[in-house]
Amino acid sequence: MKSMRILIGCETSSITRRAVSDRGHDVWSCDIEAAEDGSNGHKTLEMVKKYRNQANQKRLSQSAQARRTRT
């Protein structure tokens, strides 16, 4: 079976994430609360917002650089 990248939403117990991970998949869970087991395989809403803001900033920076090179 081919390994998949999986995101499980609305889970804080880590039970589903661990079960899917045990089958050889790259799996992360996400919720507005922290994982009950303190796992680093779990992302909270605040972390997701931070990563999204960083990605938006990078996109804006690349766009500005492209405009500067055209003029």
Helices and strands as residue ranges (DSSP letters): E 5-9, H 15-21, E 26-31, E 42-44, H 45-70
